[in-house]
Amino acid sequence: DIAIRIYRGIFLFVLVTFLLAVNTWGWRKAGVNHVLIFELDPRDHLSYQHLLEVGVFFLTFSLILTTICSFKSF
């Protein structure tokens, strides 16, 4: 319970990144050109695979950090 209150910012970032990846995947599957709609530079935007990688990286990092902090007594 305490760990959730402490690390909810990291978990929120992971959730938003994951949902953005799912949204981008849905747009691509439906044929929506989100790069043109949001006026993104086509050379510098992230695909849904890269967004999922970022989300999984931060999820792993936050779980490791939570585990380490839960075993230490402060």
N, C-alpha and C positions, 0 to 999 in steps of 0.2 A: 504494500500500500504506500509506504514512504517512497520506495523507488519509483513508482509510477508518478507521484507528485513531483519528484525531483527531475526525472528525465522525460516529462511529458512534452517538452519543447522539441527534443530530438525525435520522439515518436511521432509528433505531429508533422515534422519535416519529412520523415520517412513515409508517412501516410499520404501526404500531399504529393510527393514525388511519385509514389506508386500509382496513385489515382491519375496523375497527369500522364504517366506512361500508358495506362489503360485507355485513357481518353484519346491520346495520340494514335494508339493502335486502332481504335474504333474509327477515327477519322480516316486513317489510311485504308482500312478495309472497306469503308463506305465510298472511298474515292474523293474525299474532301481534300483540297489542296491548302492545308493549314499554313504552309510556308508563305503562300501568296496572300492569304487572308490577313495574317498577322504581320505582314511585311518583314519577315525574317530574312536575314542574309542566308541564301541557300548553301553557302560554304561553311557556315559556322553554327548551324542549328543541330540539336541532338535528335536522334531517332528514338523510337520507343524502346529499342534494345538498350541504348545507352542510358536512358532514363531509368530503366529497370536495374541496370548495373549500379547506378548511383544509389538507388533506393536500397538495394541488397547490401551494398557496402556500408551505408550508414546504419542499416538495421543490425548487421553483424557487429559493427563498432559499438553501437549502443548496448547490445546484449552483452558483449564482452565487458564493457565498462560497468554495466549494472551488476554483473556477476562478480567482478573484482571488488567493487565497493560493498557488496552485500557480505562478503567473507571477511572484510577488514572491520575491525571494531574501532569506531571513532571516539 
